[in-house]
Amino acid sequence: MVMGIFRALGAAAMMAALAGCVDHANAPVLLPIGVPVNPPVVAQGICVTDGNAMYDEAKKQYHLRAQLTGYAEADALEAETTARAAAHRQYVACLSAQGYRALYANSE
């Protein structure tokens, strides 16, 4: 009984520690360029929201163009690639406007 409680507590502690690592695994480090407008946390939130909105809009526009051109079976991979690229461009442009540059741990 006592060993079961210690195992459960150990598992919960390990999950909490790993959750902290996974939460920010791919988040970029924001390098201030000049005089930033907002703190990094605020700029990150604003720009992620802008990127998400651009992702949704780019997917919608891709499907609309596919309908207008008569391309009935729109390529899902191409739509995803186009939407991700548009979202990334919007995110980087937003960060630049906020006075930051994004540095990623594993640059592409």
C-alpha positions as CSV (number, residue, x, y, z in Angstrom):
1,M,0.0,0.0,0.0
2,V,2.7,2.5,1.0
3,M,4.8,1.5,-2.1
4,G,1.8,2.2,-4.3
5,I,1.4,5.7,-2.9
6,F,5.1,6.4,-3.5
7,R,5.0,5.1,-7.0
8,A,1.9,7.2,-7.7
9,L,3.6,10.3,-6.3
10,G,6.8,9.6,-8.3
11,A,4.8,9.2,-11.5
12,A,2.9,12.4,-10.9
13,A,6.1,14.3,-10.2
14,M,7.7,12.9,-13.3
15,M,4.7,13.9,-15.4
16,A,4.7,17.4,-14.0
17,A,8.5,17.8,-14.7
18,L,8.1,16.5,-18.3
19,A,5.0,18.7,-18.9
20,G,7.2,21.7,-18.1
21,C,9.8,20.6,-20.7
22,V,7.3,19.8,-23.5
23,D,5.4,23.1,-23.1
24,H,8.3,25.2,-24.3
25,A,10.2,22.7,-26.4
26,N,9.8,24.4,-29.8
27,A,9.3,28.0,-28.6
28,P,11.8,30.5,-30.1
29,V,13.9,32.7,-28.0
30,L,13.0,36.3,-28.8
31,L,16.0,38.5,-29.3
32,P,15.3,42.2,-28.9
33,I,16.2,44.4,-31.9
34,G,16.3,48.1,-31.1
35,V,13.6,49.1,-28.6
36,P,10.9,46.4,-28.3
37,V,7.3,47.7,-28.1
38,N,6.0,45.0,-25.7
39,P,7.6,42.4,-23.3
40,P,8.5,39.1,-25.0
41,V,5.6,37.2,-23.4
42,V,3.0,39.8,-24.8
43,A,4.7,39.9,-28.2
44,Q,4.7,36.1,-28.4
45,G,1.0,35.9,-27.6
46,I,0.1,38.6,-30.1
47,C,2.1,37.1,-32.9
48,V,1.0,33.5,-32.3
49,T,-2.6,34.7,-32.6
50,D,-1.8,36.6,-35.8
51,G,-0.1,33.5,-37.2
52,N,-3.0,31.3,-36.3
53,A,-5.4,33.6,-38.0
54,M,-3.3,33.7,-41.1
55,Y,-3.1,29.9,-41.1
56,D,-6.9,29.7,-41.1
57,E,-7.2,32.3,-43.8
58,A,-4.6,30.7,-46.1
59,K,-6.3,27.3,-45.9
60,K,-9.7,28.9,-46.7
61,Q,-8.2,30.9,-49.6
62,Y,-6.5,27.7,-51.0
63,H,-9.8,25.9,-51.0
64,L,-11.6,28.8,-52.6
65,R,-9.0,29.0,-55.4
66,A,-9.3,25.3,-55.9
67,Q,-13.1,25.6,-56.4
68,L,-12.7,28.6,-58.7
69,T,-10.3,26.9,-61.0
70,G,-12.3,23.7,-61.1
71,Y,-9.7,21.6,-59.2
72,A,-12.2,19.5,-57.3
73,E,-9.7,17.4,-55.3
74,A,-7.6,20.0,-53.6
75,D,-4.3,18.6,-52.4
76,A,-4.4,18.5,-48.6
77,L,-0.6,18.4,-48.3
78,E,-0.2,21.5,-50.6
79,A,-2.9,23.3,-48.6
80,E,-1.2,22.5,-45.3
81,T,2.2,23.6,-46.7
82,T,0.8,26.8,-48.1
83,A,-1.0,27.6,-44.8
84,R,2.0,26.9,-42.6
85,A,4.3,29.0,-44.8
86,A,1.8,31.9,-44.7
87,A,1.4,31.6,-40.9
88,H,5.2,31.6,-40.4
89,R,5.6,34.6,-42.6
90,Q,2.9,36.5,-40.6
91,Y,4.5,35.4,-37.3
92,V,8.0,36.6,-38.3
93,A,6.6,39.9,-39.7
94,C,4.6,40.5,-36.5
95,L,7.7,39.8,-34.3
96,S,9.7,42.3,-36.4
97,A,7.0,44.9,-35.9
98,Q,7.1,44.3,-32.2
99,G,10.9,44.8,-32.2
100,Y,12.1,41.1,-31.8
101,R,13.8,38.5,-33.9
102,A,13.0,34.8,-33.3
103,L,15.9,32.5,-32.7
104,Y,15.2,28.8,-32.9
105,A,17.3,26.1,-31.2
106,N,17.5,23.9,-34.3
107,S,17.6,26.3,-37.2
108,E,16.4,25.1,-40.6
